[in-house]
Every structure is written in C-alpha cells, then in structure tokens.
Amino acid sequence: MKRRNFVKLGILSSASLSLYAKEKSSVHFYKAFTQALLIPPLAKASVLKDGTKEFNLNLQEGEVSFLQGAKTKTYGINGNFLGPTIKVERNDSIKINVKNSLKEESVIHWHGLHLEGHNDGGPNRSIKKNTSWSTTFKIQQRAATYWYHPHTHKKTGEQTYKGLAGLFIIEDEDSKKANLPKEYGVDDIPLIIQDRRFDKNANFVYKYSMHDEMMGVKGKVFLVNGVNAPYVDVSAKTIRLRILNGSNARFYSLVFSNNQDFFQIAGDASFLEKPLKIKKLLLAPGERAEILVDVSTLKNTSIYLGDSLSNKALLKINIKNEKKQNFILPSRLTTINEYSNITKEKALRIRHFSLDMRMMWMGINAKQMDMSYINEKVILGETEIWRIKNNNEMPHPFHIHGCSFKVLSRNNKGIFSNETGLKDTVVVYGEETLDLLVRFNYKASKEFPFMYHCHILEHEDAGMMGQFTVEEKK
C-alpha cells in the first residue's frame, strides 16, 4: 500500500532560506552547510548501590547563535538547547531527577516508554519552578529510539519549541547482537529535525495567529540537532541514522539528493522484522525511524538529506576519502510476537475515538481536554481495538501514552509496509479510520492518568487530547 500525498511534492533544493520576518535586519544565516552537526551528548549515569542507574536533568534557560549577528533566547536540558541522549538497556532500573530551573512550571514526558502513570510525566505531574521531581522505573520494552519532551498543560507546544526535547535510546538482546552500525555519533548518528521561525532580532516567533492554532506552528528555518543546514563527515561505509521528527506540526518526506535507496530498520517502538528498502521516508511530528544508508561507493563526495515536501536540503553528508568498508545487511532483525495470539479480533472490545476540528475548536469525541475529567477507563492487561476516525481533511498524528500498539488496518484495508512493527504514534489521514491493537500492562490512576492526543502540539494544547485510567478488573 502506497502512502498518499497530502501536499504536492517539490524537487529537492539546497536554496538559501529567508528570515520569516519581513523587516530589514542585521541578522543573517550562517553560510549553508559550513557548521558541523552537533551530536547530543550521552547523559552520564551514576550507579546506585542496588544497581539503579541515576540520571540528572536540569530544565534551564539559555542562548544560542542560530543566526549570525544575534543570540536567541532558548530553553534546554543540561545545556542551552535540546537535551542529552539517555541510553539504557532492557531490564535496567533507572532513576531520573528532573529539576525545573525555569521561571514557569514544566514537566518531562517519556514518549513511548512503558511505565505507570505516576512515572509518565503527563500534565498532571507539573513541576513548579525551582523544584524537582524524581521518578524510578524499570525498562521492560524493546530496543528503539524513543524521546522525551515537556507535556505541560496548554504549554507543550511553546516549551518544546523553545528547546525542551531529547532522545531516549533503549538497547536489548536483538539490538546488541544485530550486525548494525553501533558507534554513537560516528556511524550511529542521531538526528532531531525541527523547524523554527525568527523575528528581525533572531527571537523565536511562536503562535501568534488563528492559523497557527489551526494548522500548527511551522517555520521556514530548519534545524538538525539545533543547527541550521549542518554537515557531518562519515566514512565510506553503511551508516545508521536515528531520526526524530521533533517539529511541532511539520511533516517531513525524507529523501537523498542522489535519489538513492536506503533501508528502514526500525520505527517508533521496535525494529521491523526485516530491513525495508525505500527511497522516501514520511515522518509525522513525534514519529521516529532508524535507517541504514550505504555511502561506501561515494568516497570523497557529498550527498544531502532533504525534505521533498518543503523542497529543502537539511543535512550535508560528506563521505571521507577512505577505503570502502563493506557491510552485510541483516536478513532479519527481530520477531514481533506482541499481539500475535490475537486470533478473534471481532471479540475484542472496540473503543471509538473521533478527531474533531472546526474553526478555533479542537477535541476528541466532541469533548475538549479537561484536566478534571477521565474520558476512558481501561482494564489492566486486556487487549482492545482502538478505532480512530479523522473527520476532517487535515492529517493528525495520534499518540497513546503507556503502550506500544500494532496498526491493524486503514479504512478496513491494508497498512503501510513500514508500520508492521510496534508504534506509539501513527498518522490518521483525512477522512480515514484506523484500527489499532492496544494493551496496557501498567496502571494509571485518576490522579496520574495516561493521555491520548494529536501530536501536532498546537492541537494538543488547544484541546485535542483525552485522559484514561488503567486499573485491575473489579
């Protein structure tokens, strides 16, 4: 099944960008592809006496020179913009201390992680300024590239836009034994892709119009790991890119300037069972993917990773003048056995979710997000079908906390070939209905419920979100 185009595709170009603001300004872009790609540092862990790995995160204000001639006021985690990559293994017990050094309330949500509601970091778990929150849980899920970001009530979009986000990588036996590039930042390269817009003084411009609320905030300046139009030097070999669409609202259709094939090996929450050969990768806000790119025959040349929807080059990849390194592509990566014992889907409980959008109003099942209201009550350990219907033409990425689900069908037909693994965020296209197999193995109370919502962050903040509990059957 081929993905439909919901916007007309352009031809990839590395043309220079213009500032969003129309006023004359002394602020200019750095020359495209002259700044090195920044690699988010790995978060340092202290090992406690019981073996728990302890991480410290500090939400703080900062300044970054995205553009020449000025600095932009930002938010960051243990730094000026974005945060460190937390890397752990399955069965690790971890403790994360989150200190809020901002001048406003915030909270960090562990996007895609399986854990109880009181550890999840939803809007009910707000951290007041100059205070801290500590959470302890065990990693009991598959290897994949997850992430963390704020989930502050009605402020998620703005705080993420200012820079609060980071990667969360889990390894397991499958990932450790697989013949894959594994040297972080060298041949296993994280890419957080975001778009921003600036005024004439290089300040971020965030949400100032009705259009921004309805369509989501989108900018004309593209950042990769916080750098506009960066380059990265790699050896003549197969490289692995871990890609996060960290934008608030923009979709990306990722392609290479030489139109070469590449292989997707993982999605949101698991490996695919075997590598999938593709030329184009569509990622919605909140989605992640891991790909393998063979540049072994391109030594002493460069290619660009770009977005065919916006017609912009995002990253220049320089291949070193080194001896070619051969790579044998794994024929199989894992076996997806979750939900494999579900044989009588018609007998499962079906929950219906309608994504509703009209002028200056967002909701789900005709109701806007209400912090005091529990929309759904789920029974611990039971498998259900969640039927998500999009009643308008705009596509919505739908995210569910506390689980990894399987996409069962689109309009009662087949699914996309790269959706066969486990996911936690999925695009519901215009006037489309998706069926998802979901099971929740962790409790969530009325005090600290899980969320489901559109991951266009302005839609989430405007009310396209609901709350649910997970409790044992009474």
N, C-alpha and C positions, 0 to 999 in steps of 0.2 A: 504494500500500500504506500503510495507516494504522499508526502506532505503537500498540502495545498499551499498556494501562495496567497497571502492576505495583503501583500503590498507588491507592487511591481519591482522586480529586481533590476539593479543597475549594473554597470561594469565597474569592476574594482579599480580604484584610482588612489594614488598617494598624494592627490592635490592638497595644497595647504588649506588650513582651516581659517575661518574668520571669527573674531570675537562676537559673542552674542549681542553685546551692547552696540548700538549704532553711533554712540558719541565718540568723538575723537579721543584718543588715549595714547599715553606714552608706554602702555603695557603691550608687549609683543610676545609671540610664541618663540620658544627656542627653535632653532632650525630642526626640521623634522628628521628624526632618526639619528640624532647626534648625542642623545642621552642614553646611558646604559639602563637596561631593565633592572629595577631593584627587585631583589629576592627577599620576601618576608622572612625574617629570622625565625629559627625554630625556638619555640618557647622553652625556657630552661625549667627543669623539674627538680624538686628536692624529694628524696625518697624517705618517707617516714618509717618509724620502727616496724610497723606492720606491713611494710611494702607498698603502701599507698603513694602514688606519685602526686605531688602537690605543685600546683601552678599558681602564680600570682598575676592578675591582670589589673591594670590601672586605667580607668577611663579619664582622659585628660584633654585639655585644650592644647593647641599647637599652632604652628605656622609653617607653610610650605610654599616654596617658589615654583609653582606650576608654570608660571609665565614669567618672562623676563621683565624686570623693572619694578616688581612688587611682590609682596608675600600675601598669601591667602590665609585667613583665619580658619582653622580646621579643628576637628576632633580626631583623636587617635587612641590607641590602646597600647600602652607601654612605649609610645612614640607619638610623632606628630600626626600621622595619617595611617589608617588601617591598623592592623594588629599582628602579633606574631602567629606563626603556624603552630598549633598544638598537635603533636604527633604521638599517638599511643597505640597499644596493641589490644586485640581482643582478650578479654579476661583481666585486663588491668583494672585495679581500683584507683580512682583518681579523686583528688580534691582540688577545687578551683576557688580561689579567693578573689572576688571582684570588688575592687574599691572604686567608688564613684567620686572622682575629684572635679567633676563638672559643677557648673553653677545651677544645674537643674536635675530633676530626677531622671533616672535611666534604668535600664536592666539589660542583661545579655541573655538571649535565647540560643540554645544549642540546636541549630537547624538540622533535622534529620536524625537526631540521637534518640535512642530508646531509653527512657528513664521515667521515673514517676513525676507526676505533675508538680510536686513541690520543688523538684530539681530543674524543671524545664525552662524557667526564665521567661514566663509569659507576662502580660501586662499586669497581672495580679501580684507579681513579685517585684514591685517597683523598689529601687534602691534610692533612698533620699540622698541629697548632696552631702558630701563629706562623711558618708557612712559606707559600710562594706556588707557584702553577702558572701557566705561560704556555702558551697554545695559539694556533696560527696556522693559518688555513684560508681557502679561497675560497668565497664564496657562489655556488652554482650550482643554484638551485632557484626555484620560483615565488613570487610575491608572496603573502603570507598573514600571519596573526598567529600567531606561534609563542611559546614561552616558555622560561624556564629556572628550574630548581629543584634542590635537593640530591638526590643519589642515593647517600647514604651507607649502607653495608651495615647493615641492620636498624635504621636511624635516619632513613630518608627521611621517614616519617610525622611523627615528632616535630619534626624540624628544619624541615619545611615548615610545620607547624602554628605554630611559633614565629615564622615570618615570612619565611623564605628563599624568595623567588619574584619573578619579574619578567617583563615582556613582551619579545619579540624580534620586531620587525616588519621584514619584507623587502618592498621595492618592486621592480617590474620594469616593462618597457615597457607591458604591459597595464594595470597599476595606475596608472601615471603619465598615460597618455592617456585613461583612462576618465573619464567625466563623473560624478564621485563627490565627496562632501564630503571635504576633504583637510587642513583646518586642525586639527592635533593639539590635543586638549584643548578645542576650541571647537565644531566641528561634526563632528569625527572623534574620538570620545570612548572611551578605554579603560576597561573595567570588569572588575576582578578580583573575582569573587564568592566568598566563603568563609563558613563557619560556624565559630563558636567557642563554648566554654562557660567559665565563670569560677567560682571559689570566692568565698567571702564577702569575701576581701581583693583581689578582682579579678585573681587569678592565673589563668593558663590551666590548665584541668583536662584532662590528656591521658592516655588509655589506662590505665585502672586496673581493668578488668574483662574477663572472658572474652567478654562481649557485645561490648565494644569491638573485640576482635580478630576476632571472627566477622563482625560487621556493619559494622565500620569506625567510626571516631570521628566522631560528629555532635554539633553543638551547637545551642542554641536562640537564639543571638545571631548575627545576620547582618552581615557586613562587606562593604562595597563599596569597593575601594581603601583598605582599612584603616579605614573609618569606618562606624559603626553608624547606619543609617537616615539617609543623607545626602540633600541636594538638589543639583540642578545647574540653572543658568539657561541657557536656549538661545534663539536667535532663532526667529521664526516661519517655519520652513523645513524642509526634509528634513535630518535628522541621521543620522550613521553611528555605530553603537555596535559596538566591537570587544570581544567578551565572552569571557572565560576562566572556565570552572568550575575555580577553584583550590582547591576543597574537597578534603579527604582522601577522603571517602566519599559525600557527599551528591549526589544527582541534583537538577536543577532543571528545572521546566517553566515557562518564562518567558512571561508574558502581560502585557498592559497593562490598567489598571483600567477604561478605557473600551471594552475589548474590540475595539480597532481592529486592522485588518490591518497587517502590515508585511512587508518583503521581506528574505529571506536572500540575501546576495550571495556569501558565502564560507563555507567550512568550515575544517577543520584546516589543510590544506596547499595550497589553491588557491581561486580564485574558482569558483563554479558557472558553468556555461556561460551561463546567463541568470538574472536575478533570479527567486526563487521566492516567491510570495505565500502567507503563512501567518498564523495567529493565535496559534500556540503553538510554542515552541522548546524541545525537550528536550536538555539538555546533561549528559553524564556527567562525572565527575572526569577532568580532563586535556583534555577537548574544548574547541574554540574555534569561534566563529561570528562573522561580521560581518553586521549587519542595517541596513537603512535604515528610518527611521521618519518619516513625514510629519506634522509638527505645525504646518504652515503655517496651518491654519484654526483653531488653538486659542490664538491670542494672548491674553495676559492671563488664562490659566487654567493649571491644573496637571493632570498625569496621573502615575500611578505605574507603575513597572516592578516586577512582583511574581512570586512563585513560587507556582503553584497547588497544588503538592504539599504544601508546608508551610503554605499559607494565609497568607503574609506578604508585605507590601509591602517592597521592598528599596531603591528609589530614587525620590525625588520629582523630577519634571521640570517645572520652571516655565518656561512659554513667555512671553517678554517681550512687552510691549505695543508691538510694532513692525509695520511694514508687512510684509505677506505676501511671501515670496520663492518664486517658482515654481521647480519642478525638473522636468526631463525625465528620466524613468527610462530608463537604457540598456536597449535591447532585447537586447543580447548583451554579455557580459563577457570571454569568452575561448573558446578551443577546447582541450578536454582531449584531447591526442594521445598521452599516455603510455599504453602498453599497447594502443593501437589496432591494432597489427599482429599481435595475438594472435588467430588465427583457429581454431586447433585446440587448444582448451583440454584436450581429453582426452589429448593427447600430452604435456602438461606433467607434471613431477614433482609429486606431491602429498605434502606433509608434514602429519602429523596431530598435533593438539595437543588434549589433553583437560584441561579446567579442573576440578581435583578439590578438593573441600572436604568435610571431615567434622569432627566435634567436635574443636576445638583442633588441626586439621591442615589445611594448605594446600599444594597442589602442582600441577604440570603434568606430565601423562603419568606419574602415580603417583610422581613424584620431587620432592623439595623443592630449593630453590635451594642449590647447593653451589659456593662460590667456586673450588674446585679442579677442577671438572668442566665440560667443554664438552658441552652437550646436543646441539647440531646443528652440522654443517659444511656451509656453503653455498658454491656456486661463484660467483665474481665475474661479474656481468653476465648470469646466467641468470635467466629468468622462471620462477617456480614458483607453484603454488597452495598456500596455507596454509589448511588446513581446521581451524577452531577449534570444538570441541564443548564446550558447557557442560552438565555432568551434574547440576546442581542447579537449584533454583528461583530463586536469587538472581542478578540480572544482574551481569555483570562487564565493565568497560571494558578492552579488550585493547590494549596499546600495543606497537609494534615500533620498536626503535631503527634509525637509519641509513637510513630509506627513507620514501617516500610510497607507499601502496598504493591499489588500487581494490577496493571491495567488489563482489564478483561475484554473490553470491546469499545469501539467508537461507532455510535449510531447502530448498535447491534451487529456490527461487522468487524473486520479485522483491525489490528492495531499496527503502529509503525514498527519497523524491524528493529529499531534501537530502543524500543520500550519493553523488551522481553525480560529484562532484569527487574530488580526491585527499584521502586521510586518513592519519593516523598513529595514531589511537586510535578504537576502534569498540566499541559495546556488543554483547555476546553475551548475549541474554536467556535466561531459564531454559529448560533442555532444548531449546536451539536450536543449530544448526550453521551456521557462516558459512564461506563460501569467499572468500578474498582473493587477488587477483593481486599478487604482490610481486616486486621485482627490486632487487638490491643492487649499486650501482655503486662502492662504496667498501670498501676492505679493513678487516678487523678480525682481529687476531691472537689467539692463545691468551692472550697476556699482557694484551691490552686488547680483549676481545670485546665484541660488542653484546649487548643484553638484549631479551627479550620478557617481558611480565608483565601482571598485572592492575593497573590504575591506581587501585584502591582501595588507598591506600598501606599500610594495616594488613595487607592481604592480601599485598602485595608483600614487606613486611618479615617476614611470617610464613612465606614460602617459595613463594608462587605466582609464580615467576619462573624463567627459564632463561637460559643463555648460548649464543651461537653465534659461530662464526668465519666470515669471508668471505675466501676465498683463490682465486687463479687455479687453473684446472683443470690437474692434473698429468698 
